[in-house]
């Protein structure tokens, strides 16, 4: 009987910790641990939108004004919408104190790459294995008019997934930027890149409000 009581007391003390860990596991740095099921690999548009919607960071490349036009790549946080309501448009919170934003003012050409690997859905394969999806979006990196409805959408999208951005220094003058997509390079299986137009990408389950923001 004494042993049973000791066991109950141990459970009583450990249970709050278990509950805390479970709650913490539901959201880490604004990231939902539960990832929607990966789309059928034959549906290129669905895979592309899934990759962009579920990821929280990627590599943004611009044309350097400090390195004689050499490519300059940087890991950046981004969001294409509030969780599970992605627009397909990557939004960034950038400052001209950083080379990336300054580069864009000189030359808007940019590319943005995200991988399935950080989502934890690639199993044990290497990130370069074709079954581990990856996408490169190429286009123009543009500053969004801060008084526009789209800027409000971008801020809400970013803050919903990167809550610490709200408290970033005001004197750094962070602003919302977006990638205006012109080309899509998607690998999600063997056989080379999947044919996917920008129109097909955006027409995948895009709601009317997001469509109006693009018009």
N, C-alpha and C positions, 0 to 999 in steps of 0.2 A: 504493500500500500504506500509505503514511504517512497519507493522508486517511482510509482505512478504519479505521485504528487510532484516529485522533482521534475519529471518529464513535462507535466502540465505547466510548471513554473517556467521552464526553459522555453516552451512554446509561447507562453504569454509575453516573455521578454523579447523573443526573436520576431514575433509576428509584426510589430510596427516597422521593423527594419525591412522585412520582406515586402510589406505594403509600400514603403517608401521607394524601394528599388523598382517595384513594378510601376509605380507612378513615374519615376524618373525614366524608365525604359520606354514609356509611351511617347516621350518627346525629349530629344537631346539637341540643345542649341536650336530649337525651333524645327528640328527635323523629325518628321513622323517615321517611326521605325517600321511600321506596317507599309510595305511597298505593294501597290496594286500589281496584279499578275502581268507578267511580260506578255505583250501582244504576240499574235502569230507572226513568225518571221517573214511570212509571205506578204504581210500587210506593211509595206514600207512606211506609209504615212503614219499609221498607228504607232509603229516602233519609234519613229523619229519624235513624234509628239510626246510619247511616254518618256523617252530619254531626257528631253528638255524639261518636261514638267516635274519629273521626280528628282532630278539632280539639284544640288545647291551651289556647286562651284564648278569652274572649268578653267580653261586656258584661253585667254584673250590675246590675240596677236595684232600688233599695229606696225606701221612703217616708222622707224625711229628718226626723229629729227636731230638726235644727238650722236647717232652712229652712222652718219652718211647714208641713210636709207636702208640700213640693215633691218631685218625683222626683229621685233622686240616682243617677246611673249611673257605673260604674267598670269599667275593664278589669281582669279577674282571670284568673289561671291556674286550670285545673280539670282533672279527669280523671273519666271514668266507669268506669274499670277499667284493668288492665294492657293494654299494646298488643294490639289486635285481639281483646280479650275484654271488650268494654264491657258494662256493665249497663244503660245508658240513663239512669242517675241521675247528674247532675252533682255531684261532690264538690269542696269548696273548703277551703283552709287559711287561716283568717281569725283575726284578733286584734281584741279590742274596743278596741285603740288606734286602730283604723280605723273611720270612720263606718258602713261597711256592716254590720259585725257588731252594732254598737250599735243601728242602726236596726231590725235584725231582732228584737232583744229587746223593742222597743216595739211594732213592727208587723211580723208575719212575711211580709206580702204582698211578693212579689218577682217579677221576670221576668229571664230569662237569654237572651241572643241570641248566636248564632254564625252565621258566614257561610262559604260554601264558598270564598270568594276567597283566604284565606290558604293554602289547600291547593294552590293553583296549578293547579286543574283547570277554571277558568272561561275559559281562553283569553284573548282580548284584550278581552272585553266588560267593561263597567263593573260594579262590585259590585251596583248597583241593577237591572241587567238581570235579568228574571225567570228567565232560563236559568241564572243563577248562584245556586244554592240558598241559602236562609237560613231559619233556624228561631228562633222565640221560644217558650220554655217559660215558662209562668206558673204560680205556685203559692205555696208557703210556704218560706221559708228557715229551716231548723231546725238547731240544734246537735245533733250526734250524741253519744250517751252514750259518753264516751271509754273506758269499760271494756267496751264491747260488741264483739261480733264484727264488726258493721258498721263501727265506727270503725277496727278493724284493717284491714278491707277497704279503707276509704277512704284510710287512710294509705298502704297498699301501692300503691293505684291512683295516688295523687298523686305519691309518691316515684319511681315507675317512669317517670314522664314529666317530672318536675320535680325532678331530683336535688338541686339546691341547697337545696330546702326542708328537707332533713334537718338542715342546719347553721344554719337561721334561729335567732335569739336565743331562748333558753329563757325569759328574763324577759319576752318579749313575749306569752307564753302563747297560742301559736297552737293552734287546735283545728279538728277536722273538722266542717264544716257540709255540708248537702245541700239540694238543691231538691226539695221534695215536689211533684211535677208535678200540676197540675189541669187545664191547658189547653195545647193545642199549636197554634201558628200556623206553617204551613209553606208556603213559596213555592219551587217548583222548576221552574216553567214558566209560560207565559202562561195566563191564565184565572182568576187569583185564587188564594187559599189552597186547599190540598188538604184535603179532609175527612179527619181522622185523630183517633181517640179515644185517650185515655191507655191503654186496655186493648189496643188494636191496636198501639200503640207498644211496650209492654212485652212483648207476646206474640211479638214478632218474634225468633225464635231465642234466647230467653232460657233459660239453663240452670237446673237445679233449685236449685243453691246460691243463685243470685241471687234466685230466686223466694222462697226461704225467708227471705232477709234482709228482704224487703218485707212478709212476713206478720206 
